[in-house]
Amino acid sequence: MGLPLAPLVRIGSYTVKKQLSGKKYPLVLMLEPLLRCNLACAGCGKIDYPDAILNQRLSYDQCMDAIDECGAPAVSIAGGEPLLHRDMPKIVKGYIAKKKFVILCTNALLLKKKIDDYAPSDFFTWSIHLDGDQGAHDHSVCQDGVYDTCIDAITVAKERGFRVQVNCTVFDGHDPARLASFFDTMKEMGVEITISPGYAYERAADQEHFFNREKTRKFFRDVFKRGNGGKAWTFTNSPLFLDFLAGNQTYECTPWSMPLRTVFGWQKPCYLLGEGYVQTFAELMEGTEWEKYGVGKYEKCADCMVHCGFEGTAAADSISKPWKLAKLAIQGIRTDGPMAPDIDLSNQRPAEDVFSSHVERELAKIKAADPNADKRVANAA
C-alpha cells in the first residue's frame, strides 16, 4: 500500500536533506497529549499516575508548538487514549494544515463514536492498537471483546475512505504461527502493519513478558519465514528495521529520531526511558548526554529493539546504502543462517534508579494553580 505520494515526497526529501547535513534530526514527533486511558493494560507504563496527572492535557497550542519546535515531518499521537482529548479533531486538523503526516493511535473503543469528527486525508491515518489475534490481543489489553471492537472499527474506517494500519506490539509468549496467521487476516482486510517487540517500561505492572534481544531475533525469523521472508504482508516499518529484528543487521539506536512530548515536557532521553524532562526541544537535543544511552552503553537499554529507537537508524542506512533495500525487495528477509554480530554489553554502565520527581513537581504545580484540585479528584473517585 505505502504512503500517498504527497507525504511520501515531503518525508523523503526531508530525510535525505537532514541526513546529508550530518546533524541529529527527528523523524517522527511522538506526542502524548494525555495519559488517561479507558483500558488498563498490564504492559503499559502510562496508566498508574495519580488522577491529578491523568486529568492533565496538552492544549492545542502546546501540540502545535511541539511540531514547530522539532520540525519533524510526521507525528504519532498516542497516550493514554487520544480520543479522550476533546480537542483532538482540532489538533489533527492543525497538523494536516501544516502538511504533517498524522498517525492517530487508538485502542478503537471510541473510534466509531468519534469518526465523524475526522475526514480522510493523504496526511492522516488511523493506527489501531491490535496485538495479534483475538486471544492474544484481549489478553494483552486485559479485557475481553476488545479485538472484535477493533475489527469492527477497522471495517467502518475503511468503508469511510480512511487509511488504516494496525500497531502490533509483540511480547514473550506470542506464538509465531498465530502471529503469522493474524498478519494474513490483516492482509485480507487491506491493512498495513506496524510491528515492534515490547519493551520493559519500568512503570509497567507486568515485567515478565518482555523479549530480550536473542528471543526477539529468533522469534521474528520464525514469523517471517512463514510469510516468504515477510514479503507476504505489508508493513509500515522500514524493510531494514524488519531485517534488523530478524538478526541480519547490527544497529545502534538513534534515540533522538522519535522524541517524545508529554504533559511533563520533552522526555529524556527517549520515548522508552524517562530519566528527566525539559521544557523545550532545544534543551532535549543540546542537554542530553546521548553518548551515555543505547545498547552496549546503558544497562536499561540492553534488550531494546523497539522501532522508536531503531527505525531512525534503518532510515539512515537505507539512504547511505540503498542497494540493501533493493536486495530485500527481491529476496525478502533472510530467516536462516548466521546472524549479524550483536552489540557487546560488557562495557555498559549499570542502571541508575531514577525516581519520579517529575510527578511530585507536576502535582505541586497543579495544587499551586488550583488549591482545591485534590478535593475534586477525591470527590470524582
C-alpha positions as a LaTeX table, in Angstrom:
\begin{tabular}{lrrr}
\hline
Residue & $x$ (\AA) & $y$ (\AA) & $z$ (\AA) \\
\hline
Met1 & 0.00 & 0.00 & 0.00 \\
Gly2 & 2.66 & 2.53 & 1.06 \\
Leu3 & 2.26 & 6.21 & 1.85 \\
Pro4 & 0.34 & 8.50 & $-0.52$ \\
Leu5 & 2.60 & 10.44 & $-2.86$ \\
Ala6 & 2.39 & 13.89 & $-1.21$ \\
Pro7 & 3.50 & 12.90 & 2.32 \\
Leu8 & 5.98 & 10.38 & 0.88 \\
Val9 & 7.72 & 13.11 & $-1.10$ \\
Arg10 & 7.78 & 15.51 & 1.85 \\
Ile11 & 9.11 & 12.93 & 4.31 \\
Gly12 & 11.62 & 11.54 & 1.81 \\
Ser13 & 13.05 & 14.92 & 0.83 \\
Tyr14 & 13.23 & 16.00 & 4.49 \\
Thr15 & 15.08 & 12.82 & 5.48 \\
Val16 & 17.62 & 13.00 & 2.65 \\
Lys17 & 18.32 & 16.69 & 3.32 \\
Lys18 & 18.76 & 16.15 & 7.05 \\
Gln19 & 20.90 & 13.06 & 6.54 \\
Leu20 & 23.23 & 14.94 & 4.22 \\
Ser21 & 23.57 & 17.72 & 6.81 \\
Gly22 & 25.24 & 15.30 & 9.21 \\
Lys23 & 23.29 & 16.71 & 12.17 \\
Lys24 & 20.91 & 14.94 & 14.56 \\
Tyr25 & 17.29 & 15.25 & 13.46 \\
Pro26 & 13.86 & 13.88 & 14.40 \\
Leu27 & 11.83 & 11.73 & 12.01 \\
Val28 & 8.58 & 11.49 & 13.95 \\
Leu29 & 7.26 & 13.52 & 16.85 \\
Met30 & 5.84 & 11.14 & 19.45 \\
Leu31 & 3.05 & 13.08 & 21.15 \\
Glu32 & 1.22 & 12.06 & 24.31 \\
Pro33 & $-1.27$ & 14.89 & 24.90 \\
Leu34 & $-2.77$ & 12.99 & 27.82 \\
Leu35 & $-2.01$ & 9.86 & 29.86 \\
Arg36 & $-5.62$ & 8.94 & 30.73 \\
Cys37 & $-6.86$ & 5.75 & 29.07 \\
Asn38 & $-10.07$ & 3.68 & 29.01 \\
Leu39 & $-8.07$ & 0.44 & 29.19 \\
Ala40 & $-5.65$ & $-0.82$ & 31.84 \\
Cys41 & $-3.11$ & $-2.99$ & 30.01 \\
Ala42 & $-0.61$ & $-4.80$ & 32.24 \\
Gly43 & 2.27 & $-4.00$ & 29.88 \\
Cys44 & 1.63 & $-0.25$ & 29.96 \\
Gly45 & 3.74 & 2.13 & 32.00 \\
Lys46 & 1.46 & 5.13 & 31.47 \\
Ile47 & $-1.67$ & 4.46 & 33.48 \\
Asp48 & $-0.62$ & 4.29 & 37.13 \\
Tyr49 & $-0.13$ & 8.02 & 37.72 \\
Pro50 & $-2.30$ & 9.90 & 40.26 \\
Asp51 & $-5.63$ & 11.16 & 38.96 \\
Ala52 & $-4.43$ & 14.75 & 39.07 \\
Ile53 & $-1.77$ & 13.80 & 36.49 \\
Leu54 & $-4.14$ & 11.65 & 34.42 \\
Asn55 & $-6.51$ & 14.61 & 34.19 \\
Gln56 & $-3.83$ & 16.82 & 32.60 \\
Arg57 & $-4.00$ & 17.64 & 28.87 \\
Leu58 & $-1.68$ & 19.34 & 26.42 \\
Ser59 & $-3.52$ & 22.24 & 24.83 \\
Tyr60 & $-3.97$ & 22.73 & 21.10 \\
Asp61 & $-1.32$ & 25.45 & 21.13 \\
Gln62 & 1.14 & 23.24 & 23.02 \\
Cys63 & 0.65 & 20.48 & 20.44 \\
Met64 & 1.24 & 22.89 & 17.55 \\
Asp65 & 4.29 & 24.35 & 19.29 \\
Ala66 & 5.77 & 20.86 & 19.71 \\
Ile67 & 5.78 & 20.14 & 15.97 \\
Asp68 & 7.07 & 23.62 & 15.20 \\
Glu69 & 9.89 & 23.21 & 17.71 \\
Cys70 & 11.19 & 19.90 & 16.44 \\
Gly71 & 10.29 & 20.26 & 12.75 \\
Ala72 & 9.59 & 16.54 & 12.21 \\
Pro73 & 7.58 & 15.74 & 9.05 \\
Ala74 & 5.29 & 13.29 & 10.87 \\
Val75 & 3.60 & 12.98 & 14.24 \\
Ser76 & 2.37 & 9.87 & 16.04 \\
Ile77 & $-0.31$ & 10.79 & 18.58 \\
Ala78 & $-0.72$ & 8.29 & 21.39 \\
Gly79 & $-1.27$ & 8.43 & 25.13 \\
Gly80 & $-3.22$ & 7.28 & 27.03 \\
Glu81 & $-6.16$ & 7.19 & 24.66 \\
Pro82 & $-6.05$ & 10.30 & 22.43 \\
Leu83 & $-9.74$ & 10.10 & 21.50 \\
Leu84 & $-10.50$ & 11.09 & 25.11 \\
His85 & $-8.97$ & 14.51 & 24.35 \\
Arg86 & $-11.80$ & 16.92 & 23.49 \\
Asp87 & $-9.56$ & 18.96 & 21.16 \\
Met88 & $-8.17$ & 16.01 & 19.23 \\
Pro89 & $-10.09$ & 16.73 & 15.98 \\
Lys90 & $-8.78$ & 20.30 & 16.06 \\
Ile91 & $-5.23$ & 19.07 & 16.79 \\
Val92 & $-5.33$ & 16.64 & 13.86 \\
Lys93 & $-6.65$ & 19.33 & 11.51 \\
Gly94 & $-3.93$ & 21.71 & 12.71 \\
Tyr95 & $-1.18$ & 19.23 & 11.89 \\
Ile96 & $-2.65$ & 18.40 & 8.49 \\
Ala97 & $-2.82$ & 22.13 & 7.71 \\
Lys98 & 0.92 & 22.20 & 8.36 \\
Lys99 & 1.37 & 19.29 & 5.90 \\
Lys100 & 2.50 & 16.96 & 8.68 \\
Phe101 & 1.68 & 13.26 & 8.29 \\
Val102 & $-0.55$ & 12.32 & 11.25 \\
Ile103 & $-0.74$ & 8.84 & 12.76 \\
Leu104 & $-3.56$ & 8.80 & 15.31 \\
Cys105 & $-3.07$ & 5.80 & 17.60 \\
Thr106 & $-6.16$ & 4.44 & 19.33 \\
Asn107 & $-7.44$ & 1.34 & 21.08 \\
Ala108 & $-10.57$ & 1.83 & 18.91 \\
Leu109 & $-13.09$ & 1.66 & 21.74 \\
Leu110 & $-14.32$ & 5.15 & 20.85 \\
Leu111 & $-13.49$ & 5.21 & 17.15 \\
Lys112 & $-16.98$ & 4.55 & 15.76 \\
Lys113 & $-18.46$ & 7.17 & 18.10 \\
Lys114 & $-15.83$ & 9.79 & 17.16 \\
Ile115 & $-15.18$ & 9.01 & 13.50 \\
Asp116 & $-17.46$ & 11.76 & 12.14 \\
Asp117 & $-15.12$ & 14.30 & 13.77 \\
Tyr118 & $-12.41$ & 13.37 & 11.26 \\
Ala119 & $-12.06$ & 13.38 & 7.48 \\
Pro120 & $-9.96$ & 11.17 & 5.19 \\
Ser121 & $-6.73$ & 12.81 & 4.03 \\
Asp122 & $-3.48$ & 11.77 & 2.37 \\
Phe123 & $-1.84$ & 13.16 & 5.51 \\
Phe124 & $-3.87$ & 11.13 & 8.01 \\
Thr125 & $-4.04$ & 7.50 & 9.10 \\
Trp126 & $-5.74$ & 5.64 & 11.91 \\
Ser127 & $-3.37$ & 3.34 & 13.81 \\
Ile128 & $-5.36$ & 0.71 & 15.68 \\
His129 & $-3.67$ & $-0.97$ & 18.64 \\
Leu130 & $-4.01$ & $-4.68$ & 17.89 \\
Asp131 & $-1.52$ & $-7.12$ & 19.43 \\
Gly132 & $-2.40$ & $-10.22$ & 17.42 \\
Asp133 & $-5.50$ & $-12.38$ & 17.12 \\
Gln134 & $-8.49$ & $-12.34$ & 19.43 \\
Gly135 & $-6.97$ & $-14.39$ & 22.23 \\
Ala136 & $-3.61$ & $-12.63$ & 22.12 \\
His137 & $-4.99$ & $-9.11$ & 21.95 \\
Asp138 & $-7.72$ & $-9.44$ & 24.56 \\
His139 & $-5.14$ & $-10.99$ & 26.90 \\
Ser140 & $-2.70$ & $-8.14$ & 26.15 \\
Val141 & $-5.24$ & $-5.41$ & 26.98 \\
Cys142 & $-6.71$ & $-7.35$ & 29.91 \\
Gln143 & $-10.29$ & $-7.09$ & 28.64 \\
Asp144 & $-12.47$ & $-9.45$ & 26.61 \\
Gly145 & $-14.19$ & $-8.24$ & 23.45 \\
Val146 & $-11.70$ & $-5.51$ & 22.51 \\
Tyr147 & $-10.40$ & $-7.43$ & 19.48 \\
Asp148 & $-13.89$ & $-7.65$ & 17.97 \\
Thr149 & $-14.38$ & $-3.92$ & 18.59 \\
Cys150 & $-11.11$ & $-3.21$ & 16.77 \\
Ile151 & $-12.03$ & $-5.33$ & 13.76 \\
Asp152 & $-15.42$ & $-3.63$ & 13.55 \\
Ala153 & $-13.80$ & $-0.19$ & 13.80 \\
Ile154 & $-11.25$ & $-1.04$ & 11.08 \\
Thr155 & $-14.07$ & $-2.13$ & 8.77 \\
Val156 & $-16.03$ & 1.07 & 9.37 \\
Ala157 & $-12.97$ & 3.31 & 8.94 \\
Lys158 & $-12.04$ & 1.69 & 5.63 \\
Glu159 & $-15.62$ & 1.95 & 4.39 \\
Arg160 & $-15.43$ & 5.69 & 5.14 \\
Gly161 & $-12.31$ & 6.01 & 3.00 \\
Phe162 & $-9.71$ & 6.32 & 5.76 \\
Arg163 & $-6.22$ & 4.91 & 5.57 \\
Val164 & $-5.84$ & 2.33 & 8.37 \\
Gln165 & $-2.94$ & 0.46 & 9.89 \\
Val166 & $-2.55$ & $-1.68$ & 12.99 \\
Asn167 & 0.08 & $-1.18$ & 15.64 \\
Cys168 & 1.12 & $-4.64$ & 16.85 \\
Thr169 & 3.39 & $-4.96$ & 19.86 \\
Val170 & 4.71 & $-8.47$ & 20.43 \\
Phe171 & 5.52 & $-9.90$ & 23.84 \\
Asp172 & 7.30 & $-13.01$ & 25.06 \\
Gly173 & 4.83 & $-15.88$ & 24.88 \\
His174 & 3.35 & $-14.92$ & 21.49 \\
Asp175 & 3.16 & $-17.86$ & 19.11 \\
Pro176 & 4.87 & $-17.26$ & 15.72 \\
Ala177 & 2.32 & $-19.33$ & 13.79 \\
Arg178 & $-0.61$ & $-17.45$ & 15.32 \\
Leu179 & 1.02 & $-14.09$ & 14.66 \\
Ala180 & 1.65 & $-15.04$ & 11.02 \\
Ser181 & $-1.99$ & $-16.06$ & 10.71 \\
Phe182 & $-3.02$ & $-12.71$ & 12.19 \\
Phe183 & $-0.86$ & $-10.96$ & 9.58 \\
Asp184 & $-2.71$ & $-12.96$ & 6.91 \\
Thr185 & $-6.01$ & $-11.65$ & 8.29 \\
Met186 & $-4.74$ & $-8.07$ & 8.14 \\
Lys187 & $-3.65$ & $-8.59$ & 4.53 \\
Glu188 & $-7.12$ & $-9.85$ & 3.65 \\
Met189 & $-8.59$ & $-6.70$ & 5.21 \\
Gly190 & $-6.18$ & $-4.49$ & 3.25 \\
Val191 & $-4.50$ & $-3.19$ & 6.41 \\
Glu192 & $-0.82$ & $-2.35$ & 6.88 \\
Ile193 & 1.09 & $-3.46$ & 9.97 \\
Thr194 & 3.45 & $-1.61$ & 12.29 \\
Ile195 & 5.32 & $-4.25$ & 14.24 \\
Ser196 & 7.59 & $-3.93$ & 17.26 \\
Pro197 & 8.76 & $-6.05$ & 20.17 \\
Gly198 & 7.55 & $-4.89$ & 23.54 \\
Tyr199 & 9.95 & $-3.01$ & 25.77 \\
Ala200 & 10.10 & $-3.26$ & 29.56 \\
Tyr201 & 8.75 & 0.07 & 30.77 \\
Glu202 & 9.96 & 0.47 & 34.35 \\
Arg203 & 6.46 & 1.50 & 35.45 \\
Ala204 & 4.69 & $-1.44$ & 33.75 \\
Ala205 & 2.79 & $-3.73$ & 36.11 \\
Asp206 & 3.82 & $-6.86$ & 34.17 \\
Gln207 & 7.62 & $-7.13$ & 33.88 \\
Glu208 & 7.76 & $-10.82$ & 33.00 \\
His209 & 6.67 & $-10.86$ & 29.35 \\
Phe210 & 9.11 & $-8.60$ & 27.53 \\
Phe211 & 11.52 & $-10.00$ & 24.96 \\
Asn212 & 15.27 & $-9.99$ & 25.30 \\
Arg213 & 17.31 & $-9.45$ & 22.12 \\
Glu214 & 18.13 & $-13.11$ & 21.50 \\
Lys215 & 14.49 & $-14.15$ & 21.79 \\
Thr216 & 13.44 & $-11.22$ & 19.60 \\
Arg217 & 15.69 & $-12.21$ & 16.72 \\
Lys218 & 14.73 & $-15.90$ & 16.84 \\
Phe219 & 11.03 & $-15.06$ & 17.15 \\
Phe220 & 10.91 & $-12.75$ & 14.13 \\
Arg221 & 12.87 & $-15.18$ & 11.98 \\
Asp222 & 10.25 & $-17.78$ & 12.81 \\
Val223 & 7.45 & $-15.35$ & 11.91 \\
Phe224 & 8.94 & $-14.01$ & 8.67 \\
Lys225 & 9.78 & $-17.44$ & 7.27 \\
Arg226 & 6.04 & $-18.20$ & 7.36 \\
Gly227 & 5.41 & $-15.25$ & 5.05 \\
Asn228 & 8.03 & $-15.60$ & 2.31 \\
Gly229 & 10.65 & $-13.64$ & 4.18 \\
Gly230 & 7.99 & $-11.11$ & 5.23 \\
Lys231 & 7.03 & $-10.31$ & 1.63 \\
Ala232 & 3.56 & $-11.82$ & 2.09 \\
Trp233 & 2.49 & $-8.88$ & 4.26 \\
Thr234 & 2.57 & $-5.09$ & 4.05 \\
Phe235 & 4.42 & $-3.32$ & 6.84 \\
Thr236 & 4.76 & 0.36 & 7.58 \\
Asn237 & 8.18 & $-0.36$ & 9.08 \\
Ser238 & 11.36 & 0.14 & 7.10 \\
Pro239 & 12.43 & $-3.16$ & 5.48 \\
Leu240 & 15.85 & $-2.71$ & 7.07 \\
Phe241 & 14.27 & $-2.41$ & 10.51 \\
Leu242 & 12.46 & $-5.70$ & 9.90 \\
Asp243 & 15.77 & $-7.20$ & 8.75 \\
Phe244 & 17.28 & $-5.94$ & 11.99 \\
Leu245 & 14.53 & $-7.67$ & 14.01 \\
Ala246 & 15.45 & $-10.92$ & 12.27 \\
Gly247 & 19.08 & $-10.58$ & 13.34 \\
Asn248 & 20.54 & $-9.62$ & 9.98 \\
Gln249 & 21.69 & $-6.08$ & 10.83 \\
Thr250 & 23.83 & $-4.76$ & 13.66 \\
Tyr251 & 22.34 & $-1.38$ & 14.55 \\
Glu252 & 22.80 & 1.10 & 17.34 \\
Cys253 & 19.72 & 3.08 & 18.26 \\
Thr254 & 19.00 & 6.67 & 17.25 \\
Pro255 & 17.07 & 7.85 & 20.34 \\
Trp256 & 16.52 & 11.41 & 19.10 \\
Ser257 & 14.80 & 10.26 & 15.89 \\
Met258 & 11.42 & 9.92 & 17.65 \\
Pro259 & 11.36 & 12.46 & 20.51 \\
Leu260 & 8.50 & 12.37 & 22.99 \\
Arg261 & 6.45 & 15.37 & 24.17 \\
Thr262 & 4.16 & 14.64 & 27.11 \\
Val263 & 2.23 & 16.59 & 29.74 \\
Phe264 & 5.51 & 16.68 & 31.72 \\
Gly265 & 7.58 & 18.17 & 28.88 \\
Trp266 & 10.12 & 16.61 & 26.50 \\
Gln267 & 11.16 & 13.23 & 27.90 \\
Lys268 & 14.86 & 12.42 & 28.27 \\
Pro269 & 16.47 & 10.52 & 26.69 \\
Cys270 & 13.81 & 8.80 & 24.56 \\
Tyr271 & 10.26 & 7.51 & 24.25 \\
Leu272 & 11.02 & 4.46 & 26.39 \\
Leu273 & 13.26 & 5.78 & 29.17 \\
Gly274 & 12.01 & 8.57 & 31.39 \\
Glu275 & 15.09 & 9.98 & 33.09 \\
Gly276 & 14.07 & 13.58 & 33.26 \\
Tyr277 & 12.04 & 16.18 & 31.36 \\
Val278 & 12.88 & 19.53 & 29.80 \\
Gln279 & 10.58 & 22.24 & 28.55 \\
Thr280 & 11.95 & 22.76 & 25.03 \\
Phe281 & 13.09 & 20.56 & 22.17 \\
Ala282 & 16.35 & 22.52 & 22.00 \\
Glu283 & 17.06 & 21.61 & 25.64 \\
Leu284 & 16.40 & 17.96 & 24.84 \\
Met285 & 18.79 & 17.90 & 21.90 \\
Glu286 & 21.53 & 20.03 & 23.42 \\
Gly287 & 21.29 & 18.96 & 27.05 \\
Thr288 & 21.03 & 15.18 & 26.75 \\
Glu289 & 24.24 & 13.19 & 27.04 \\
Trp290 & 23.33 & 10.91 & 24.15 \\
Glu291 & 26.60 & 9.01 & 24.34 \\
Lys292 & 25.52 & 7.54 & 27.68 \\
Tyr293 & 22.45 & 5.78 & 26.27 \\
Gly294 & 21.83 & 2.86 & 23.95 \\
Val295 & 22.53 & $-0.86$ & 23.70 \\
Gly296 & 26.03 & $-1.58$ & 24.97 \\
Lys297 & 26.15 & 1.76 & 26.78 \\
Tyr298 & 23.43 & 1.53 & 29.42 \\
Glu299 & 22.02 & $-1.50$ & 31.21 \\
Lys300 & 18.41 & $-0.34$ & 30.86 \\
Cys301 & 18.82 & $-0.36$ & 27.06 \\
Ala302 & 20.33 & $-3.85$ & 26.82 \\
Asp303 & 17.26 & $-5.69$ & 25.47 \\
Cys304 & 15.75 & $-2.91$ & 23.37 \\
Met305 & 14.99 & $-3.45$ & 19.68 \\
Val306 & 11.93 & $-1.19$ & 19.52 \\
His307 & 11.03 & 0.71 & 16.36 \\
Cys308 & 11.11 & 4.15 & 18.02 \\
Gly309 & 14.83 & 3.66 & 18.70 \\
Phe310 & 15.97 & 1.83 & 15.60 \\
Glu311 & 13.74 & 2.99 & 12.73 \\
Gly312 & 15.84 & 6.15 & 12.50 \\
Thr313 & 18.98 & 4.05 & 12.19 \\
Ala314 & 17.38 & 1.91 & 9.49 \\
Ala315 & 16.22 & 5.01 & 7.59 \\
Ala316 & 19.72 & 6.46 & 7.62 \\
Asp317 & 21.18 & 3.14 & 6.46 \\
Ser318 & 18.68 & 2.94 & 3.59 \\
Ile319 & 19.79 & 6.38 & 2.37 \\
Ser320 & 23.50 & 5.63 & 2.54 \\
Lys321 & 23.19 & 2.05 & 1.22 \\
Pro322 & 20.09 & 1.88 & $-1.00$ \\
Trp323 & 21.19 & $-1.42$ & $-2.51$ \\
Lys324 & 20.26 & $-3.09$ & 0.78 \\
Leu325 & 16.63 & $-2.17$ & 0.16 \\
Ala326 & 16.76 & $-3.48$ & $-3.39$ \\
Lys327 & 18.10 & $-6.80$ & $-2.15$ \\
Leu328 & 15.36 & $-7.12$ & 0.46 \\
Ala329 & 12.68 & $-6.28$ & $-2.11$ \\
Ile330 & 13.88 & $-9.15$ & $-4.30$ \\
Gln331 & 14.89 & $-11.79$ & $-1.75$ \\
Gly332 & 12.88 & $-10.92$ & 1.34 \\
Ile333 & 14.22 & $-11.14$ & 4.88 \\
Arg334 & 16.73 & $-13.92$ & 5.46 \\
Thr335 & 15.38 & $-16.32$ & 8.11 \\
Asp336 & 18.21 & $-18.85$ & 8.39 \\
Gly337 & 22.00 & $-18.93$ & 8.54 \\
Pro338 & 24.26 & $-16.95$ & 10.85 \\
Met339 & 23.01 & $-13.78$ & 12.48 \\
Ala340 & 24.83 & $-10.46$ & 12.41 \\
Pro341 & 27.06 & $-9.86$ & 15.44 \\
Asp342 & 25.19 & $-8.29$ & 18.33 \\
Ile343 & 26.50 & $-5.34$ & 20.34 \\
Asp344 & 28.87 & $-6.15$ & 23.19 \\
Leu345 & 27.26 & $-5.47$ & 26.57 \\
Ser346 & 30.36 & $-5.92$ & 28.72 \\
Asn347 & 31.13 & $-2.21$ & 28.99 \\
Gln348 & 27.61 & $-0.89$ & 29.60 \\
Arg349 & 27.13 & 1.31 & 32.66 \\
Pro350 & 24.81 & $-0.04$ & 35.34 \\
Ala351 & 21.19 & 1.09 & 35.54 \\
Glu352 & 20.52 & 4.09 & 37.74 \\
Asp353 & 17.50 & 4.44 & 40.00 \\
Val354 & 15.56 & 7.40 & 38.68 \\
Phe355 & 12.79 & 8.48 & 41.00 \\
Ser356 & 9.57 & 10.05 & 39.77 \\
Ser357 & 10.40 & 13.55 & 41.00 \\
His358 & 8.66 & 14.93 & 37.90 \\
Val359 & 5.38 & 13.58 & 39.27 \\
Glu360 & 5.81 & 15.43 & 42.56 \\
Arg361 & 6.77 & 18.63 & 40.74 \\
Glu362 & 3.74 & 18.39 & 38.45 \\
Leu363 & 1.42 & 17.72 & 41.39 \\
Ala364 & 2.87 & 20.74 & 43.20 \\
Lys365 & 2.21 & 22.92 & 40.13 \\
Ile366 & $-1.37$ & 21.63 & 39.87 \\
Lys367 & $-2.02$ & 22.32 & 43.56 \\
Ala368 & $-0.46$ & 25.79 & 43.34 \\
Ala369 & $-2.70$ & 26.65 & 40.39 \\
Asp370 & $-5.79$ & 25.10 & 41.98 \\
Pro371 & $-5.67$ & 24.50 & 45.76 \\
Asn372 & $-8.94$ & 22.52 & 45.59 \\
Ala373 & $-7.69$ & 20.06 & 42.93 \\
Asp374 & $-7.13$ & 17.25 & 45.46 \\
Lys375 & $-10.68$ & 17.57 & 46.80 \\
Arg376 & $-12.20$ & 17.48 & 43.30 \\
Val377 & $-10.18$ & 14.38 & 42.38 \\
Ala378 & $-11.24$ & 12.67 & 45.62 \\
Asn379 & $-14.90$ & 13.56 & 45.05 \\
Ala380 & $-14.78$ & 12.22 & 41.49 \\
Ala381 & $-13.20$ & 8.92 & 42.55 \\
\hline
\end{tabular}
